Amino acid sequence: MKKMFILLAFLLYVFAANAQVRFGLKAGYNLTDVKMKTDAYNIRGLDYNKVSGYHAGVMVDVALGEHFALQPGLLYTLRGFDAGGRVPGPLDGPVDASVKARYHYLELPVNFLYKYSLGPGKFFAGAGPFLAYAVRGRVNRAYDGYTYPEEIVVLLDKQKVYNGIEEPRQYLRPFNAGVGFTLGYEFNAGILISANYNLGLTDVEPQPELSHKSRSLGISIGYLFNNGK
């Protein structure tokens, strides 16, 4: 997390001296999903479904001339997935299974925007990288009607080794990164409405037989204070 704050501060330092800088607030709705690959028998065959989440936080808009801007932010984001289906059983054949996972992240998106004046404001579109760090999570599982105790997500550094013996636990790499795309409209009064899509490129699953990458589609509403020069 320290590196994320340092990056945000550095970007502001580079551009603030010669650019118009405005600070703002942002919040919205997420529809999150995962791209999961697995050879583990107990979850092979599950269908993964999108779930509702949210995001909220602060942002900075740094004007880079008439049509371009840099827009970093710091958001608290809820991600996750629901999954269900029949999976191979260890003894008596296939069983019905379900998994519900929710992960809470601090996220740092950095979008490079193109803005075009249109009507009472500006249309904008852009893209850029995002960094995220998980702070906590919960997982609920059920097999053949039996609900297992809720699992607390244990966040692992890359150097640490997955230990499947400790229960009830689920393990997750805390660091996530990817690329985001955004499209929206900013009114002259400072109100903005946008849609965004985040494509996670980092495998956050420590188990060697699993691969877990995030996906997120969202809509946001925000407000930029007129703090520019």
Beta strands, then each sheet from edge to edge (+ up, - down):
strand 1: 21-38
strand 2: 47-49
strand 3: 51-63
strand 4: 68-87
strand 5: 95-118
strand 6: 121-143
strand 7: 146-147
strand 8: 151-155
strand 9: 169-172
strand 10: 175-187
strand 11: 191-200
strand 12: 210-224
sheet 1: 2+ 4- 3+ 1- 12+ 11- 10+ 6- 5+
sheet 2: 2+ 4- 3+ 1- 12+ 11- 10+ 6- 7+
sheet 3: 2+ 4- 3+ 1- 12+ 11- 10+ 6- 8+ 9+
end
